């Protein structure tokens, strides 16, 4: 069984637990969602807003649209 080491806190954890993100040739391992969110915060702080803002806006808009679609499906039909 594979063991991973969390990039944020250094904690070791077995395969099947934690959060593993494969991005291109990189493999990012986090033992908890708290460590993953800390990594995301650090990443967004370091990327210049003018480079990432378009991607963030498009993703946000897609997610909002998906939520609206779910809400339409959940509405009671008479």
Secondary structure, 3 states (H helix, E strand, C coil): CCEEECCCCCCEEECCCCEEEEECCEEEEECCHHHHHHHHHHHHHHCCHHHHHHHHHHHHHHHHHHHHHHHHHHCCCC
